[in-house]
Amino acid sequence: MPTISTRVPEDLEAELEEYLESERLDRSTAVRKLLSEGLDEWRRERALDRFTDGEVSLTKAADLAGVSVWEFADLVEEADDAWVSADHLEADLDDL
């Protein structure tokens, strides 16, 4: 497993220490977990942006986000973005 090191501000380190205590995790496990969660969120946001910009279909966006089509549809609904359009419908039908 590769190693990543970084410098963080003192306030961020203090928050990390609180997280370590509350989750009862060692530092390496906690940082891996937070990094993974952050990347998952980034992947979902990126897929949502690409979908709402019309770059990708619903099924492709769900794939990019790493979630099911139904889960992605829920993300779109939560974001309150209009997503039903002729272009989206055609692309999704083509994907099927």
DRENKOLPA-626198 format. One record per atom (N, C-alpha, C, CB): residue number from 1; residue in three letters; atom name; z negated, x negated, y. Coordinates in steps of 0.2 Angstrom, whole numbers, plus 5000, padded with zeros to 4 digits. Atoms other than C-alpha are relative to their C-alpha. Glycine has a CB too. Layout:
BEGIN
- NUM,ALA,CA,Z,X,Y
...
//
This chain:
BEGIN
- 1,MET,N,5000,4996,4994
- 1,MET,CA,5000,5000,5000
- 1,MET,C,5000,4995,5006
- 1,MET,CB,4994,5005,5000
- 2,PRO,N,5000,5005,4994
- 2,PRO,CA,5005,4992,5017
- 2,PRO,C,4994,5002,5004
- 2,PRO,CB,5006,5002,5004
- 3,THR,N,5005,5000,4996
- 3,THR,CA,4992,4989,5030
- 3,THR,C,5003,5002,5007
- 3,THR,CB,4995,4994,5000
- 4,ILE,N,4998,4999,4993
- 4,ILE,CA,4993,4996,5048
- 4,ILE,C,4994,4999,5004
- 4,ILE,CB,5003,5008,5001
- 5,SER,N,5006,5001,4996
- 5,SER,CA,4981,4990,5061
- 5,SER,C,5002,5002,5008
- 5,SER,CB,4998,4993,5000
- 6,THR,N,4999,4998,4993
- 6,THR,CA,4979,4997,5079
- 6,THR,C,4994,4999,5004
- 6,THR,CB,5003,5007,5000
- 7,ARG,N,5006,4999,4996
- 7,ARG,CA,4968,4996,5094
- 7,ARG,C,5000,5007,5003
- 7,ARG,CB,5001,4994,5006
- 8,VAL,N,5001,4993,4998
- 8,VAL,CA,4961,5012,5100
- 8,VAL,C,4994,5000,5006
- 8,VAL,CB,4997,5005,4995
- 9,PRO,N,5005,5000,4995
- 9,PRO,CA,4951,5016,5116
- 9,PRO,C,4993,5002,4997
- 9,PRO,CB,5002,5006,5005
- 10,GLU,N,5007,4999,5002
- 10,GLU,CA,4932,5017,5114
- 10,GLU,C,4998,5008,4999
- 10,GLU,CB,4995,4998,5005
- 11,ASP,N,5002,4993,5001
- 11,ASP,CA,4931,5036,5116
- 11,ASP,C,5004,5003,4994
- 11,ASP,CB,5003,5004,5006
- 12,LEU,N,4997,4998,5006
- 12,LEU,CA,4944,5039,5102
- 12,LEU,C,4996,4997,4994
- 12,LEU,CB,5007,4997,5000
- 13,GLU,N,5004,5003,5005
- 13,GLU,CA,4934,5027,5091
- 13,GLU,C,4993,5004,4999
- 13,GLU,CB,4998,4993,5001
- 14,ALA,N,5006,4995,5000
- 14,ALA,CA,4918,5038,5095
- 14,ALA,C,5002,5006,4996
- 14,ALA,CB,4997,5001,5007
- 15,GLU,N,4997,4994,5003
- 15,GLU,CA,4928,5053,5090
- 15,GLU,C,5001,4999,4992
- 15,GLU,CB,5006,5003,5003
- 16,LEU,N,4999,5002,5007
- 16,LEU,CA,4933,5045,5074
- 16,LEU,C,4994,4999,4996
- 16,LEU,CB,5005,4993,4999
- 17,GLU,N,5007,5001,5003
- 17,GLU,CA,4915,5040,5070
- 17,GLU,C,4997,5007,4998
- 17,GLU,CB,4996,4996,5004
- 18,GLU,N,5003,4993,5001
- 18,GLU,CA,4910,5059,5072
- 18,GLU,C,5004,5003,4994
- 18,GLU,CB,5001,5004,5006
- 19,TYR,N,4995,4997,5006
- 19,TYR,CA,4925,5064,5060
- 19,TYR,C,4997,4997,4994
- 19,TYR,CB,5007,4998,5002
- 20,LEU,N,5002,5003,5007
- 20,LEU,CA,4919,5051,5047
- 20,LEU,C,4994,5003,4998
- 20,LEU,CB,4999,4992,5002
- 21,GLU,N,5006,4997,5002
- 21,GLU,CA,4902,5058,5047
- 21,GLU,C,5000,5007,4998
- 21,GLU,CB,4995,4999,5006
- 22,SER,N,5000,4993,5002
- 22,SER,CA,4906,5076,5047
- 22,SER,C,5004,5001,4993
- 22,SER,CB,5003,5004,5006
- 23,GLU,N,4995,4999,5006
- 23,GLU,CA,4920,5074,5033
- 23,GLU,C,4997,4995,4994
- 23,GLU,CB,5007,4998,5002
- 24,ARG,N,5002,5004,5005
- 24,ARG,CA,4910,5061,5024
- 24,ARG,C,5005,4995,4996
- 24,ARG,CB,4996,5004,4994
- 25,LEU,N,4995,5004,5002
- 25,LEU,CA,4924,5049,5023
- 25,LEU,C,5000,4993,5002
- 25,LEU,CB,5007,5003,5002
- 26,ASP,N,5000,5007,4997
- 26,ASP,CA,4926,5030,5024
- 26,ASP,C,5006,5000,5005
- 26,ASP,CB,5001,4995,4994
- 27,ARG,N,4995,5001,4994
- 27,ARG,CA,4937,5024,5039
- 27,ARG,C,5007,5000,4997
- 27,ARG,CB,4998,4993,5003
- 28,SER,N,4993,5000,5002
- 28,SER,CA,4953,5020,5029
- 28,SER,C,5002,5007,4997
- 28,SER,CB,5000,4995,4994
- 29,THR,N,4998,4993,5003
- 29,THR,CA,4953,5037,5020
- 29,THR,C,5001,5005,5006
- 29,THR,CB,4995,5003,4995
- 30,ALA,N,4999,4996,4995
- 30,ALA,CA,4950,5046,5036
- 30,ALA,C,5006,4999,5004
- 30,ALA,CB,4993,4999,5005
- 31,VAL,N,4994,5002,4996
- 31,VAL,CA,4963,5037,5046
- 31,VAL,C,5007,5002,4996
- 31,VAL,CB,5000,4992,5002
- 32,ARG,N,4994,4998,5004
- 32,ARG,CA,4976,5040,5032
- 32,ARG,C,5001,5008,5000
- 32,ARG,CB,4999,4998,4992
- 33,LYS,N,5000,4992,4999
- 33,LYS,CA,4971,5059,5032
- 33,LYS,C,5002,5002,5006
- 33,LYS,CB,4993,5002,4998
- 34,LEU,N,4998,4998,4994
- 34,LEU,CA,4973,5060,5050
- 34,LEU,C,5007,4999,5002
- 34,LEU,CB,4995,4997,5006
- 35,LEU,N,4993,5002,4999
- 35,LEU,CA,4989,5051,5051
- 35,LEU,C,5005,5005,4996
- 35,LEU,CB,5001,4993,4998
- 36,SER,N,4996,4995,5004
- 36,SER,CA,4996,5062,5037
- 36,SER,C,5001,5007,5003
- 36,SER,CB,4997,5000,4993
- 37,GLU,N,5000,4993,4996
- 37,GLU,CA,4991,5078,5046
- 37,GLU,C,5004,5000,5006
- 37,GLU,CB,4992,5002,5001
- 38,GLY,N,4996,5000,4994
- 38,GLY,CA,4998,5072,5062
- 38,GLY,C,5007,4999,4999
- 38,GLY,CB,4998,4994,5004
- 39,LEU,N,4992,5001,5002
- 39,LEU,CA,5015,5067,5054
- 39,LEU,C,5002,5007,4997
- 39,LEU,CB,5001,4995,4995
- 40,ASP,N,4998,4994,5003
- 40,ASP,CA,5015,5084,5045
- 40,ASP,C,5001,5005,5006
- 40,ASP,CB,4995,5003,4996
- 41,GLU,N,4999,4996,4994
- 41,GLU,CA,5013,5093,5062
- 41,GLU,C,5006,4998,5004
- 41,GLU,CB,4993,4999,5004
- 42,TRP,N,4994,5002,4997
- 42,TRP,CA,5026,5082,5070
- 42,TRP,C,5006,5002,4997
- 42,TRP,CB,5000,4992,5001
- 43,ARG,N,4994,4998,5004
- 43,ARG,CA,5038,5086,5056
- 43,ARG,C,5001,5007,5001
- 43,ARG,CB,4999,4999,4993
- 44,ARG,N,4999,4993,4999
- 44,ARG,CA,5035,5105,5058
- 44,ARG,C,5003,5001,5008
- 44,ARG,CB,4993,5003,4999
- 45,GLU,N,4998,4999,4993
- 45,GLU,CA,5037,5104,5077
- 45,GLU,C,5007,4998,5001
- 45,GLU,CB,4995,4996,5005
- 46,ARG,N,4993,5003,5000
- 46,ARG,CA,5053,5093,5076
- 46,ARG,C,5005,5005,4997
- 46,ARG,CB,5000,4994,4997
- 47,ALA,N,4996,4995,5003
- 47,ALA,CA,5060,5106,5064
- 47,ALA,C,5001,5006,5004
- 47,ALA,CB,4998,5001,4993
- 48,LEU,N,5000,4994,4996
- 48,LEU,CA,5055,5120,5075
- 48,LEU,C,5005,4999,5006
- 48,LEU,CB,4993,5002,5002
- 49,ASP,N,4996,5002,4994
- 49,ASP,CA,5063,5112,5090
- 49,ASP,C,5008,5000,4998
- 49,ASP,CB,4998,4994,5003
- 50,ARG,N,4993,5000,5003
- 50,ARG,CA,5079,5109,5080
- 50,ARG,C,5003,5007,4999
- 50,ARG,CB,5001,4995,4994
- 51,PHE,N,4998,4994,5002
- 51,PHE,CA,5080,5126,5074
- 51,PHE,C,5001,5005,5006
- 51,PHE,CB,4995,5004,4995
- 52,THR,N,4999,4996,4994
- 52,THR,CA,5077,5135,5090
- 52,THR,C,5005,4998,5005
- 52,THR,CB,4993,5000,5004
- 53,ASP,N,4994,5002,4997
- 53,ASP,CA,5090,5124,5098
- 53,ASP,C,5007,5001,4997
- 53,ASP,CB,4999,4992,5001
- 54,GLY,N,4994,4998,5004
- 54,GLY,CA,5102,5130,5085
- 54,GLY,C,5004,4994,4997
- 54,GLY,CB,5005,5003,5005
- 55,GLU,N,4997,5006,5003
- 55,GLU,CA,5105,5113,5078
- 55,GLU,C,5000,5001,4992
- 55,GLU,CB,4996,4994,5001
- 56,VAL,N,5000,4999,5007
- 56,VAL,CA,5100,5118,5060
- 56,VAL,C,4998,5007,4998
- 56,VAL,CB,4994,4995,4997
- 57,SER,N,5001,4993,5002
- 57,SER,CA,5098,5134,5050
- 57,SER,C,4993,5001,4998
- 57,SER,CB,5004,5002,4994
- 58,LEU,N,5007,4999,5002
- 58,LEU,CA,5082,5142,5045
- 58,LEU,C,4998,4996,4993
- 58,LEU,CB,4999,5008,4999
- 59,THR,N,5001,5003,5006
- 59,THR,CA,5083,5135,5027
- 59,THR,C,5000,4992,5001
- 59,THR,CB,5005,5002,4995
- 60,LYS,N,5000,5008,4999
- 60,LYS,CA,5087,5117,5033
- 60,LYS,C,4994,4998,5004
- 60,LYS,CB,5006,4998,5004
- 61,ALA,N,5006,5001,4996
- 61,ALA,CA,5073,5118,5046
- 61,ALA,C,4994,5000,4996
- 61,ALA,CB,4999,5005,5006
- 62,ALA,N,5005,5000,5004
- 62,ALA,CA,5061,5123,5033
- 62,ALA,C,4999,4994,4995
- 62,ALA,CB,5000,5007,4995
- 63,ASP,N,4999,5006,5004
- 63,ASP,CA,5067,5109,5022
- 63,ASP,C,4997,4994,5004
- 63,ASP,CB,5007,4999,4997
- 64,LEU,N,5003,5005,4995
- 64,LEU,CA,5064,5097,5037
- 64,LEU,C,4993,5000,5001
- 64,LEU,CB,5004,5000,5006
- 65,ALA,N,5007,4999,4998
- 65,ALA,CA,5047,5104,5040
- 65,ALA,C,4996,4998,4993
- 65,ALA,CB,4999,5006,5003
- 66,GLY,N,5004,5001,5007
- 66,GLY,CA,5042,5102,5021
- 66,GLY,C,4996,5006,4998
- 66,GLY,CB,4996,4994,5001
- 67,VAL,N,5003,4994,5002
- 67,VAL,CA,5038,5120,5019
- 67,VAL,C,5005,5005,4998
- 67,VAL,CB,4996,5003,5007
- 68,SER,N,4995,4994,5003
- 68,SER,CA,5045,5136,5011
- 68,SER,C,5003,5003,5006
- 68,SER,CB,4996,5005,4996
- 69,VAL,N,4997,4996,4995
- 69,VAL,CA,5057,5147,5021
- 69,VAL,C,4995,5005,5003
- 69,VAL,CB,5006,5003,4997
- 70,TRP,N,5004,4995,4998
- 70,TRP,CA,5044,5160,5022
- 70,TRP,C,4994,4997,5005
- 70,TRP,CB,4996,5004,4994
- 71,GLU,N,5005,5003,4996
- 71,GLU,CA,5031,5148,5029
- 71,GLU,C,5003,4998,5007
- 71,GLU,CB,4997,4994,4996
- 72,PHE,N,4996,5002,4993
- 72,PHE,CA,5044,5141,5042
- 72,PHE,C,5001,5007,5004
- 72,PHE,CB,5006,4997,4998
- 73,ALA,N,4999,4994,4996
- 73,ALA,CA,5048,5159,5047
- 73,ALA,C,4993,5002,5003
- 73,ALA,CB,5002,5006,4995
- 74,ASP,N,5006,4998,4997
- 74,ASP,CA,5029,5162,5050
- 74,ASP,C,4999,4995,5006
- 74,ASP,CB,4994,4999,4995
- 75,LEU,N,5001,5004,4994
- 75,LEU,CA,5029,5146,5061
- 75,LEU,C,5004,5002,5006
- 75,LEU,CB,5002,4993,4998
- 76,VAL,N,4995,4997,4994
- 76,VAL,CA,5044,5153,5071
- 76,VAL,C,4997,5006,5003
- 76,VAL,CB,5007,5001,4997
- 77,GLU,N,5003,4994,4997
- 77,GLU,CA,5035,5169,5073
- 77,GLU,C,4994,4998,5004
- 77,GLU,CB,4998,5005,4995
- 78,GLU,N,5006,5002,4996
- 78,GLU,CA,5019,5160,5079
- 78,GLU,C,5002,4997,5006
- 78,GLU,CB,4996,4995,4995
- 79,ALA,N,4997,5003,4994
- 79,ALA,CA,5029,5150,5091
- 79,ALA,C,5003,5005,5005
- 79,ALA,CB,5005,4995,4998
- 80,ASP,N,4997,4994,4996
- 80,ASP,CA,5036,5167,5098
- 80,ASP,C,5007,4998,5002
- 80,ASP,CB,4995,5001,5006
- 81,ASP,N,4994,5002,4998
- 81,ASP,CA,5053,5160,5098
- 81,ASP,C,5005,5005,4996
- 81,ASP,CB,5002,4993,4998
- 82,ALA,N,4995,4996,5003
- 82,ALA,CA,5068,5172,5095
- 82,ALA,C,5004,4996,4996
- 82,ALA,CB,5004,5004,5006
- 83,TRP,N,4996,5004,5004
- 83,TRP,CA,5077,5166,5080
- 83,TRP,C,5005,5004,4996
- 83,TRP,CB,4995,4997,4995
- 84,VAL,N,4995,4996,5003
- 84,VAL,CA,5088,5180,5074
- 84,VAL,C,5006,5000,5004
- 84,VAL,CB,4998,5007,4998
- 85,SER,N,4994,5000,4996
- 85,SER,CA,5106,5176,5080
- 85,SER,C,5006,5000,4995
- 85,SER,CB,5000,4994,5005
- 86,ALA,N,4994,5000,5005
- 86,ALA,CA,5123,5178,5072
- 86,ALA,C,5001,4993,4998
- 86,ALA,CB,5007,5002,5004
- 87,ASP,N,4999,5006,5003
- 87,ASP,CA,5124,5159,5071
- 87,ASP,C,4995,4998,4995
- 87,ASP,CB,5000,4995,5006
- 88,HIS,N,5005,5002,5005
- 88,HIS,CA,5108,5157,5062
- 88,HIS,C,5001,5004,4994
- 88,HIS,CB,4993,5002,5003
- 89,LEU,N,4999,4996,5005
- 89,LEU,CA,5112,5171,5051
- 89,LEU,C,5006,4997,4995
- 89,LEU,CB,5002,5008,5002
- 90,GLU,N,4994,5003,5004
- 90,GLU,CA,5129,5164,5046
- 90,GLU,C,4998,4993,4997
- 90,GLU,CB,5006,4999,5005
- 91,ALA,N,5002,5007,5003
- 91,ALA,CA,5122,5146,5043
- 91,ALA,C,4995,5002,4994
- 91,ALA,CB,4996,4996,5005
- 92,ASP,N,5004,4998,5006
- 92,ASP,CA,5108,5154,5032
- 92,ASP,C,5004,5003,4994
- 92,ASP,CB,4994,5004,5002
- 93,LEU,N,4996,4997,5006
- 93,LEU,CA,5120,5164,5022
- 93,LEU,C,5005,4994,4997
- 93,LEU,CB,5005,5005,5003
- 94,ASP,N,4996,5006,5003
- 94,ASP,CA,5131,5148,5020
- 94,ASP,C,4996,4996,4995
- 94,ASP,CB,5003,4996,5005
- 95,ASP,N,5004,5004,5004
- 95,ASP,CA,5116,5139,5014
- 95,ASP,C,4998,5003,4993
- 95,ASP,CB,4993,4999,5004
- 96,LEU,N,5002,4997,5006
- 96,LEU,CA,5112,5152,5001
- 96,LEU,C,5006,5000,4995
- 96,LEU,CB,4999,5007,5001
//
